[in-house]
């Protein structure tokens, strides 16, 4: 039943995108038609980069959720659903859908929430490094979204690195000091937070380097993917424009050309829907063979 609900949200997201982006879709068709041999070559290359990008993100997703030990096909279906909704729905509101889907699969709201935060942390780490290099050495503009992303990375890093020692100190403090009313509630709160910290350790312990490497390659491939789209539409593309893409994720208005987002979303719909159907077909064929 929940799987049907998830598919309904995916279908509704696609319908919302097609309705909301009508003008952009017409502009896209007008500018790409007629399709020359060169355009076809760039388009095929863009699709290959897109598939490689999401293959790497799928590996990262698998590493983060490896604790729940789902079958591989179930991982792939889950990734295709939540990623498609996340791309089509603005302002990362698709993370709500992702939280619900993962919580249903792993039966833990803690693990679901922390898996999202962990992936966003490693994702943001790499893009902040890229943007800081751009600002420091290539004359890029330091914008509010960049500062917000950097703050997110710093807060998450400090919280994880300092929690263990802080928790031990507070536990010892409340145990050794003269007892007063309410101490038991503080200790219960600390015990509850220790549970969250233990979950986070299970998610990333021993996998931090791999998650960073996956995130680095994902961002590099995404940059070249948009550079290929720029070739198709004869548009300029550089790090300044890419930084506007990052800003467009967090802000209402952006100077990032909408044709890039529309093209990305259309490729995502076509490839993800076909991949999802192929996974379902493969599963049913395998079940029929074993019968």
C-alpha positions as CSV (number, residue, x, y, z in Angstrom):
1,X,0.0,0.0,0.0
2,X,2.8,2.4,0.9
3,X,4.6,1.6,-2.3
4,X,1.5,2.6,-4.2
5,X,1.4,5.8,-2.2
6,X,5.0,6.5,-3.2
7,X,4.2,5.9,-6.9
8,X,1.3,8.3,-6.6
9,X,3.6,11.0,-5.2
10,X,6.1,10.4,-8.1
11,X,3.3,10.6,-10.7
12,X,1.9,13.8,-9.0
13,X,5.4,15.3,-9.0
14,X,5.8,14.6,-12.8
15,X,2.4,16.1,-13.5
16,X,3.2,19.2,-11.4
17,X,6.5,19.7,-13.2
18,X,4.9,19.4,-16.7
19,X,2.1,21.8,-15.7
20,X,4.5,24.3,-14.0
21,X,7.1,24.3,-16.8
22,X,4.9,24.5,-19.9
23,X,6.6,27.7,-21.1
24,X,10.1,26.3,-20.5
25,X,9.2,23.1,-22.3
26,X,8.0,24.9,-25.4
27,X,11.2,27.0,-25.3
28,X,13.2,23.8,-25.0
29,X,11.6,22.2,-28.0
30,X,11.9,25.4,-30.1
31,X,15.6,25.7,-29.4
32,X,16.6,22.1,-29.9
33,X,14.6,21.4,-33.1
34,X,15.6,20.5,-35.7
35,X,18.0,18.0,-34.0
36,X,21.3,17.9,-35.9
37,X,23.9,15.1,-35.8
38,X,26.1,17.3,-33.5
39,X,23.2,17.9,-31.1
40,X,22.4,14.2,-31.0
41,X,26.0,13.4,-30.2
42,X,26.1,16.0,-27.3
43,X,22.6,14.8,-26.1
44,X,23.8,11.1,-26.0
45,X,26.9,12.3,-24.1
46,X,24.8,14.2,-21.7
47,X,22.6,11.2,-21.0
48,X,25.7,9.0,-20.4
49,X,27.0,11.6,-17.9
50,X,23.6,11.8,-16.2
51,X,23.5,8.0,-15.8
52,X,27.1,8.0,-14.5
53,X,26.3,10.8,-12.1
54,X,23.3,8.9,-10.6
55,X,25.2,5.6,-10.5
56,X,27.7,7.3,-8.2
57,X,24.9,8.8,-6.1
58,X,23.3,5.4,-5.9
59,X,26.5,3.9,-4.5
60,X,26.7,6.7,-2.0
61,X,23.0,6.1,-1.1
62,X,23.7,2.4,-0.7
63,X,26.7,3.1,1.6
64,X,24.6,5.4,3.8
65,X,21.7,3.0,4.1
66,X,23.7,-0.2,4.2
67,X,22.7,-0.7,7.9
68,X,19.1,-1.6,7.0
69,X,20.2,-4.3,4.5
70,X,17.6,-4.0,1.9
71,X,17.7,-6.1,-1.3
72,X,19.6,-4.3,-4.1
73,X,16.5,-4.0,-6.3
74,X,14.6,-2.4,-3.4
75,X,17.5,0.1,-2.9
76,X,17.3,1.0,-6.6
77,X,13.6,1.5,-6.7
78,X,13.7,3.6,-3.5
79,X,16.5,5.8,-4.9
80,X,14.7,6.3,-8.2
81,X,11.5,7.4,-6.5
82,X,12.9,9.7,-3.9
83,X,15.5,11.3,-6.2
84,X,12.9,12.0,-9.0
85,X,10.6,13.7,-6.6
86,X,13.5,15.7,-5.1
87,X,14.5,16.9,-8.5
88,X,11.0,17.9,-9.7
89,X,9.8,19.5,-6.5
90,X,11.5,22.9,-5.7
91,X,13.4,23.9,-2.6
92,X,14.3,20.3,-1.7
93,X,10.8,19.7,-0.4
94,X,11.1,16.2,-1.8
95,X,13.3,15.5,1.3
96,X,10.0,15.2,3.2
97,X,8.9,12.4,0.8
98,X,12.3,10.8,1.1
99,X,12.2,10.9,4.9
100,X,8.8,9.2,4.9
101,X,9.8,6.5,2.4
102,X,13.1,5.6,4.1
103,X,11.5,5.6,7.6
104,X,8.9,3.2,6.3
105,X,11.6,0.9,4.9
106,X,13.9,0.9,7.9
107,X,11.2,1.3,10.6
108,X,13.2,4.1,12.2
109,X,12.6,7.8,11.9
110,X,16.0,8.4,13.5
111,X,17.9,6.5,10.8
112,X,15.8,8.1,8.1
113,X,16.5,11.6,9.3
114,X,20.2,11.0,9.9
115,X,20.6,9.4,6.5
116,X,19.4,12.6,4.9
117,X,21.5,14.8,7.1
118,X,24.6,12.6,6.4
119,X,24.2,12.7,2.6
120,X,23.6,16.4,2.6
121,X,26.7,16.9,4.8
122,X,29.1,15.1,2.4
123,X,27.4,16.6,-0.6
124,X,27.7,20.1,0.8
125,X,31.3,19.6,2.0
126,X,32.5,19.2,-1.6
127,X,30.4,22.0,-3.1
128,X,31.5,24.4,-0.4
129,X,35.2,23.5,-1.1
130,X,34.6,24.1,-4.8
131,X,32.8,27.4,-4.2
132,X,35.4,28.7,-1.7
133,X,38.2,27.9,-4.2
134,X,36.1,29.8,-6.8
135,X,35.7,32.8,-4.6
136,X,39.2,32.8,-3.3
137,X,41.2,32.3,-6.5
138,X,38.9,32.8,-9.4
139,X,37.1,36.0,-8.4
140,X,33.8,34.4,-7.6
141,X,31.1,36.3,-5.6
142,X,30.6,35.3,-2.0
143,X,26.8,35.0,-1.7
144,X,24.4,34.3,1.2
145,X,23.7,30.7,0.0
146,X,27.5,29.9,0.0
147,X,27.7,31.2,3.6
148,X,24.6,29.2,4.6
149,X,26.1,26.0,3.1
150,X,29.4,26.6,4.8
151,X,27.7,27.2,8.2
152,X,25.7,23.9,7.7
153,X,29.0,22.0,7.2
154,X,30.8,23.6,10.2
155,X,27.8,23.1,12.6
156,X,27.4,19.4,11.5
157,X,31.2,18.8,11.7
158,X,31.6,20.3,15.2
159,X,28.4,18.6,16.5
160,X,29.7,15.2,15.5
161,X,33.3,15.7,16.6
162,X,32.5,17.2,20.0
163,X,29.4,15.3,21.0
164,X,31.1,12.2,22.5
165,X,33.4,14.1,24.9
166,X,30.6,16.6,25.7
167,X,28.2,13.8,26.5
168,X,30.7,12.1,28.8
169,X,31.4,15.3,30.6
170,X,27.7,16.1,31.1
171,X,27.0,12.6,32.3
172,X,29.8,12.8,34.9
173,X,28.7,16.3,35.9
174,X,25.1,15.3,36.6
175,X,26.1,12.1,38.4
176,X,28.7,13.7,40.7
177,X,27.1,17.0,41.6
178,X,24.6,17.3,44.5
179,X,21.3,16.0,43.1
180,X,18.4,18.4,42.5
181,X,15.0,18.0,41.1
182,X,15.1,17.6,37.3
183,X,18.5,15.9,37.1
184,X,16.9,12.6,36.0
185,X,15.3,14.4,33.0
186,X,18.6,15.8,31.9
187,X,20.2,12.4,32.1
188,X,17.2,10.9,30.1
189,X,17.7,13.6,27.5
190,X,21.4,12.8,27.2
191,X,20.6,9.1,26.9
192,X,18.2,9.9,24.1
193,X,20.8,12.0,22.3
194,X,23.4,9.2,22.8
195,X,21.0,7.0,20.8
196,X,21.0,9.5,17.9
197,X,24.8,9.7,18.0
198,X,25.1,5.9,18.0
199,X,22.8,5.8,14.9
200,X,25.0,8.4,13.1
201,X,28.2,6.4,13.9
202,X,26.6,3.3,12.3
203,X,25.8,5.3,9.2
204,X,29.2,6.9,8.5
205,X,31.8,5.0,10.6
206,X,34.5,3.6,8.3
207,X,32.7,5.0,5.2
208,X,33.5,8.8,5.5
209,X,36.3,8.7,2.9
210,X,34.2,6.8,0.4
211,X,31.3,9.1,0.9
212,X,33.5,12.1,0.3
213,X,35.0,10.6,-2.9
214,X,31.6,9.7,-4.2
215,X,30.4,13.2,-3.5
216,X,33.4,14.8,-5.2
217,X,33.0,12.7,-8.4
218,X,29.3,13.4,-8.4
219,X,29.7,17.2,-8.4
220,X,32.5,17.1,-11.0
221,X,30.3,15.0,-13.3
222,X,27.3,17.2,-12.7
223,X,29.4,20.3,-13.7
224,X,30.4,18.6,-16.9
225,X,26.8,17.5,-17.5
226,X,25.7,21.1,-17.5
227,X,28.6,22.1,-19.6
228,X,27.4,19.6,-22.3
229,X,23.9,21.0,-22.0
230,X,25.3,24.5,-22.7
231,X,26.9,23.1,-25.9
232,X,23.5,21.8,-27.0
233,X,21.8,25.2,-26.5
234,X,24.8,27.3,-27.5
235,X,24.9,28.9,-24.1
236,X,27.9,30.0,-22.0
237,X,28.8,27.9,-19.0
238,X,31.5,28.4,-16.3
239,X,31.9,28.2,-12.5
240,X,30.1,31.6,-12.1
241,X,27.0,30.1,-13.7
242,X,27.4,26.8,-11.8
243,X,27.4,28.7,-8.5
244,X,24.1,30.3,-9.6
245,X,22.8,26.7,-10.0
246,X,23.7,26.1,-6.4
247,X,22.0,29.3,-5.3
248,X,18.8,28.3,-7.3
249,X,18.4,25.3,-5.1
250,X,18.1,27.5,-2.0
251,X,16.5,30.7,-3.2
252,X,13.3,31.7,-4.9
253,X,14.8,33.7,-7.7
254,X,18.1,32.9,-9.5
255,X,20.0,34.0,-12.6
256,X,20.6,30.3,-13.5
257,X,19.2,29.7,-17.0
258,X,15.9,27.7,-16.6
259,X,16.6,25.7,-19.8
260,X,19.3,23.8,-17.8
261,X,16.9,22.8,-15.0
262,X,14.2,21.9,-17.5
263,X,16.5,19.7,-19.5
264,X,17.9,18.0,-16.4
265,X,14.4,17.3,-15.2
266,X,13.2,15.9,-18.6
267,X,16.2,13.6,-18.9
268,X,15.6,12.5,-15.3
269,X,11.9,11.7,-15.9
270,X,12.6,9.7,-19.1
271,X,15.6,7.7,-17.7
272,X,14.3,7.1,-14.2
273,X,10.8,6.0,-15.3
274,X,12.4,3.6,-17.8
275,X,14.9,2.3,-15.2
276,X,12.1,1.8,-12.7
277,X,10.0,-0.1,-15.1
278,X,13.1,-2.2,-16.1
279,X,13.8,-3.0,-12.4
280,X,10.1,-4.1,-11.9
281,X,10.2,-6.2,-15.0
282,X,13.4,-7.8,-14.0
283,X,12.0,-8.6,-10.5
284,X,8.8,-10.1,-11.9
285,X,10.8,-12.2,-14.5
286,X,13.0,-13.5,-11.8
287,X,10.0,-14.4,-9.6
288,X,8.3,-16.2,-12.5
289,X,11.5,-18.1,-13.2
290,X,11.8,-19.4,-9.6
291,X,8.2,-20.5,-9.7
